[in-house]
């Protein structure tokens, strides 16, 4: 079948997509290079240079707030960066090891900057994606629950890597009553070395609100411009596609902790409905642990009696990425299949399938870049790959459904 003639409208849409992709790439580069925070105050994680051992002779004890966990943990006087002191974390009999620094009342700080140097040798990922070598913050709420699913992760390393400086700035969540700096090796095999761990309070630079507002406005403007070029609002399915896209944007814009709470609420409601129980937003089974030194904590936050496991939360988020982008691709490609012209007609911008694939992939990248504006989230190449998988599957299903629908309808039928 000869290709459709390229219409001026289609050319404008393709040029608009190239401009949009260039803008999103420039936006990502800006936020990667630009540091919108400045440090204030001293290093909270004292002795993080590990010039002296912060562990007992057995490697299992603690000194101050530092604590080693696991049998294959060892301080090495020349195992750190530039042959200084450092801590070696290995695995033994399938059991990992971790180095933890604990401190109370992190909410006295708005932001925390965590930095450290990591080196790995032969790290092989275990059963779960997070079973590797990594450096992260873990926050604990007033009910004593450690929010691993929140995990502001500075970096995660696989394989053999030379010394790498890992650094990140994270907003302290409202629920946090204590926090832990965790350097851990939970890989199936391999060794991790840690040195120069620093945890410092940080504040936003005065220019950060300006840059966030500017790029948020430009981001929305570029998206609206692409929608206008494609003339999507004129079609019923185009409006449906915009609705799904807005749901995706809302899911990206909300804080990570809010997503976790929504998932836990949904799981609790689903279980209660299955059991025929009467639901309560604040079930009596929730116990609130109050510290005598913190009487101002207020009413307890909603925490289901049995919150979802971190691996279940992780899987639900990734499945949400896949399903939402699959639904978006299904709606757009089904609409395109309905509007495909004959061989001699010029292709419509909303019916050209390669252009649609490119547009959805650019939109998926745009949602990841949007997370640079959040203090609790960050872009992920893995999430974009999952989004792309959902787009391809959704597009294939839409075209398959449309093909079966065409075969089921007599040729003399009139739509």
Secondary structure, DSSP 4 states (H G I P E B T S, - for coil): -PPPPBPHHHHHHHHHHHHHHHHHHHHHHHHHH---EEEEEEESSTTTT-SS--S-TTS--EETTEEEESTTEEEETT-SGGG--EEEE--BTTB-EEEEEEEE-GGG-SEEEEEEEEEEEEEE--SSTT-SEEEEEEEE-TTS-EEEEEEEEEEEE-EEEEEEEEEEEEEPPTT-SEEEEEEEE-SSEEEEEEEEEEEEEEEE-TTHHHHHHHHHHHHHHHHHHHHHHHTGGGSHHHHHHHHHHHHHHHHHHS-HHHHHHHHHHHHHHHHHHHHTPPP-TT-TT------TT-TT--SPPP--TTPPPHHHHHHHHHHHHHHHHHHHHHHHHHHHHHH---TTSPBPTTT-HHHHHHHHHHHHHHHHHHGGG-SS----HHHHHHHHHHHHHHHHHHHHHHHHHHHHS-TT---
